[in-house]
Amino acid sequence: MAKKSQATRRPADQAVSISRLKLNQLIFESWLIIQGFFGLFILLSLVTYSAQDPGWTTQSFSSGLIENDREITNSVGSWGAYLSDFLFTFIGYMAYLVPYWLLWPLLKHFLFSRKPFQTMETYAGFMGLKIFGWTLVLLSSTTLISILFEPGHSFLPEEGGGLVGSTISSYTIEPLSYIGSILLFISLLLLGFTLSLVVSWTNLIFNFQQFLRSFGGNFGERISEFLLKVREKQRLKKEKIDRQQKVIEQTAKKQKIKPAEVLEPKKSLDPSKRVQEEKQEELFEHQELRAPPKISLLDTKNEESSDETSESSLHRLGELVINKLSEYGILDVRVESIQPGPVVIRLELKLPMGLKVNQVSNINKDLARSLSKTSVRVVEVIEGRDTIGVEVPREDRQPVLLSEVL
């Protein structure tokens, strides 16, 4: 029976605890909403504060009533004007801490907290330390503002530090001097932040060092990549400019150089005396075996029709040979003349002073490969001339007939 009664008591206790948790959650969230109203009210009153509005320091009231002819610029009315005047008078710019204290728990609970509601089981001594820390923050910050900022730089009733800051600073300036007072209240401010925000400066410095290391490493890599890209762009731009300059120089040189002379081959051969004699037909047949056969029995040469031997094609071939020689380090070569033949096209090249002929002869196979030819013949000596010859085979070779020789 005892076990049965304990088993039935447990669900009842659980139901009571759940209902109490829900009730506490409702009360807590309701209080946060009220707290948020006061926080927004104070924040708006501080932001829209005007020294022309009635307040505790203006004495603009009579018989306890506000004068009806004065317009209030504060966005939350006369209450906001009096409240902002009161806070700015006593604690100066640190009055903005009050809406922070009221609004931060609201934002933290509804926006940033992802944990379910838990009952407040905070140790009372710990809460007392936090309150004491915020008190140190408020007092030290108002005093530092009063010490660091000279009078006349603020529109507030009692300057930036308020009555609290000016009163405390008046008692510490004389015994501690200016620098001693600043060191004291900076230390108290750090102590207040440590107690109020529960800050571990060791962990904070360690995390900051870790951030600097990660940021510094990534930043260094990004800077290195950026510099490499910039250098690559500069290099490509410089190469482009150099190529353009080289093309301009080569074009100027080509304009100054006399174009190669194209030697036209003999279009037709003068008929020999024997051909003229054989044109006359014989009237009577005779059987003299000693006479040779007639030349008319041989094939005659047809007219040549090839684009390869046109003047423009020959000039292009000369420029191509000069460019290919420059790729192998043989520069300043000039084409003197171009003579097309039935099988090869001979180019007479004028070499610069100091260049040996064997430097051109040694690359004849490479030159043939560059020109897409089977072979290229280099004539090292041409009798009676100071030039060399480069014979390039024709693509459409013309036959040399026996009738032309005879």
Order of alpha helices (4+ residues) and beta strands (2+ residues): alpha-beta-beta-alpha-alpha-alpha-alpha-alpha-beta-alpha-alpha-beta-beta-alpha-alpha-beta-beta-alpha
